[in-house]
């Protein structure tokens, strides 16, 4: 059975499911491209306000297909470079996507699967889920933005430990470190992620898009420039129809309805 990325919707949430049962949901270039395409279609749809990425059969993602990587050693280096560019295109699409993206992790998130989860805005993990940066276990260095994501989120010593030691890390420890947002009971990660998505779906999409853009810019921006960007986003959102709807609803003590 070929690897595939299943696309379904639950209310206003797009659910992308990694499916590759023979290889524990390992991801490949076909899935990278499908992920970029699915997000592109959903971005222009007013019916979709959030995205959940999960894995099938109680497993998030085992990372890359090692058999394919071994075969690529017989090819020119450009072959593997192109494959990684496909993954990185998907990662960057998620990071810059204007709608919230949530990873719902059951089982293991290993290697590029861990990188994929880190690229999302939120991680919901089953209590018994495990995460491992498996690259150094097979004499490789990370891809999928793993080193960037961990360096942004954690002290250097902890990021170094995760990447160099390649140990399995439980969801509880990652929650304590601030990388996992919600812990769910085993088997309930997707439902918990969908509940979080519903909470986000009720908020103004333009405001959430501004928040994500500002957060993406913040690590690289000088304070003066970032304050200017915050000002511009604030003014734009105040004068958006949703700004009036939100303020009026709050003052009138009723639930808002956003475009």
C-alpha positions in Angstrom: 0.0 0.0 0.0 1.6 3.3 -1.0 2.3 6.1 1.4 -0.4 8.8 1.3 -1.7 11.9 3.0 -5.4 11.7 3.7 -7.4 14.9 3.7 -10.7 15.2 5.5 -12.6 18.0 7.3 -14.3 18.2 10.7 -16.4 21.3 10.8 -14.1 24.2 10.1 -10.9 22.1 10.6 -8.9 20.4 7.9 -7.5 17.1 9.1 -4.4 15.8 7.3 -3.5 12.2 8.2 -0.2 10.6 7.5 -0.7 7.0 6.3 2.1 4.6 5.5 1.2 1.5 7.6 4.1 -0.7 6.3 6.7 1.9 7.5 5.0 3.3 10.6 3.8 6.4 8.7 7.2 7.3 7.4 7.0 10.4 5.1 8.2 10.8 1.6 8.3 13.4 -1.3 4.8 12.5 -2.4 3.4 13.3 1.0 5.4 16.5 1.2 3.9 17.7 -2.1 0.4 16.6 -1.0 0.8 18.5 2.2 1.7 21.7 0.5 -1.1 21.3 -2.0 -3.7 20.6 0.7 -2.7 23.7 2.7 -2.8 25.8 -0.4 -6.3 24.8 -1.2 -7.4 25.3 2.4 -5.8 28.7 2.7 -8.2 30.2 0.2 -11.3 28.5 1.7 -13.3 30.6 4.2 -14.8 27.3 5.4 -11.5 26.1 6.9 -10.1 28.0 9.9 -7.6 25.6 11.3 -5.6 22.4 10.4 -4.7 19.3 12.4 -1.9 17.0 11.3 -2.0 13.4 12.7 -1.0 9.9 11.9 -3.0 6.8 11.2 -3.2 3.6 13.2 -2.1 5.0 16.5 1.2 6.2 15.2 2.2 9.8 14.3 5.3 9.4 12.1 8.6 7.4 12.2 10.4 10.0 10.1 12.1 9.3 6.8 12.2 5.9 5.0 15.7 4.6 5.8 15.5 2.1 2.8 15.0 5.1 0.5 17.8 7.0 2.2 20.1 4.0 1.7 19.2 3.8 -2.0 19.8 7.5 -2.4 23.4 7.0 -1.3 23.9 5.3 -4.7 22.6 8.4 -6.5 24.1 11.9 -6.9 23.9 14.0 -3.8 21.5 16.3 -5.6 18.8 13.6 -5.5 18.7 13.7 -1.7 19.0 17.4 -1.6 15.9 17.8 -3.8 14.0 15.4 -1.5 14.9 17.5 1.5 13.9 20.7 -0.3 10.5 19.1 -0.7 10.3 18.5 3.0 11.5 21.9 3.8 8.9 23.5 1.5 6.2 21.7 3.5 7.8 22.8 6.8 8.0 26.4 5.7 4.5 26.3 4.4 3.3 25.2 7.8 5.4 27.8 9.7 4.1 30.7 7.5 0.6 29.4 7.1 -1.9 32.1 8.2 -4.2 29.6 10.0 -3.4 27.7 13.2 -1.8 24.2 12.6 -2.0 21.6 15.4 -0.1 18.3 15.6 -2.0 15.5 17.2 0.6 12.9 18.3 -0.1 9.3 19.2 2.6 6.7 19.4 6.0 8.0 18.2 7.2 11.1 16.5 10.7 10.3 15.3 13.2 12.1 13.2 11.4 14.1 10.5 8.1 13.3 12.2 9.4 15.1 15.3 10.5 18.0 13.1 7.0 18.1 11.5 5.3 18.3 14.9 7.7 21.1 15.9 6.8 23.1 12.8 3.1 23.2 13.9 1.8 26.0 16.1 0.5 23.6 18.8 1.4 20.1 19.8 -1.2 17.8 21.4 0.3 14.5 22.6 -1.0 11.4 24.1 0.3 10.8 27.6 2.2 7.7 26.3 3.5 9.3 23.1 7.3 9.4 22.6 9.5 11.8 20.7 13.0 11.1 19.4 15.4 13.0 17.3 16.7 9.8 15.8 19.2 11.4 13.3 22.4 10.9 15.3 21.4 7.2 16.0 22.1 6.6 12.3 25.0 9.0 11.9 22.9 11.8 10.4 22.2 15.4 11.2 18.7 16.9 11.5 16.5 18.2 8.7 12.9 19.6 8.7 14.0 22.6 10.7 14.5 20.5 13.9 17.7 22.3 14.9 16.0 25.7 14.3 12.9 24.9 16.2 14.7 23.4 19.2 17.2 26.3 19.3 14.4 28.8 19.3 12.4 27.0 22.0 14.9 25.6 24.5 18.2 26.4 26.2 21.2 25.3 24.2 22.1 22.5 26.5 18.7 20.8 26.3 18.5 21.3 22.5 22.0 19.8 22.2 21.0 16.8 24.4 17.9 16.1 22.3 19.7 16.3 19.0 23.0 14.6 19.9 21.9 11.9 22.3 18.9 10.7 20.3 17.1 9.4 23.4 13.3 8.7 23.5 11.6 11.6 25.3 8.1 11.2 26.8 5.3 13.7 26.2 5.3 14.6 29.9 8.9 15.9 29.8 8.3 17.8 26.6 5.2 19.3 28.2 7.3 20.4 31.2 9.8 22.0 28.7 7.1 23.9 27.0 7.1 22.1 23.6 3.8 20.2 24.1 0.7 22.3 24.7 -1.8 19.6 25.8 -1.5 16.1 27.2 -4.3 13.7 26.3 -5.1 10.2 27.4 -3.9 7.5 25.0 -6.1 7.4 22.0 -7.6 10.8 22.6 -4.9 13.1 21.0 -6.9 13.8 17.9 -10.1 14.5 19.8 -8.2 16.9 22.1 -6.6 18.6 19.1 -10.0 19.0 17.4 -11.4 20.6 20.6 -8.5 23.0 20.6 -9.1 23.7 16.9 -12.8 24.5 17.7 -11.6 27.0 20.3 -9.4 28.7 17.7 -12.0 28.5 15.0 -14.3 30.7 17.1 -11.7 33.5 17.1 -11.1 36.1 14.3 -9.0 34.5 11.6 -7.3 37.8 10.7 -6.2 38.3 14.3 -4.8 34.8 14.5 -2.9 35.3 11.2 -1.4 38.5 12.6 -0.3 36.8 15.8 1.4 34.0 13.9 3.1 36.5 11.6 4.4 38.6 14.5 5.6 35.5 16.4 7.5 34.3 13.3 9.2 37.7 12.8 10.0 38.3 16.5 13.2 36.2 16.9 14.9 38.1 14.0 13.5 41.6 14.5 14.9 44.6 16.3 12.5 45.9 18.9 11.9 49.2 17.1 11.0 47.4 13.9 8.9 44.9 15.7 6.9 47.6 17.6 6.1 49.2 14.2 4.8 45.9 12.9 2.7 45.4 16.0 1.3 48.9 15.5 0.4 48.2 11.9 -1.2 44.8 12.6 -3.2 46.3 15.5 -4.5 49.2 13.4 -5.4 46.9 10.5 -7.3 44.5 12.8 -9.1 47.3 14.6 -10.5 48.6 11.3 -11.3 45.1 10.1 -15.0 44.1 10.3 -14.1 41.5 12.9 -12.6 44.2 15.1 -15.9 46.0 15.4 -17.7 42.7 15.9 -15.4 41.5 18.7 -15.4 44.8 20.6 -19.2 45.2 20.3 -19.8 41.6 21.4 -17.6 42.0 24.5 -19.3 45.3 25.5 -22.7 43.7 25.0 -21.7 40.5 26.9 -22.6 38.2 24.0 -20.6 35.7 21.8 -19.0 37.3 18.7 -19.5 36.0 15.2 -16.5 36.5 13.0 -16.1 36.5 9.2 
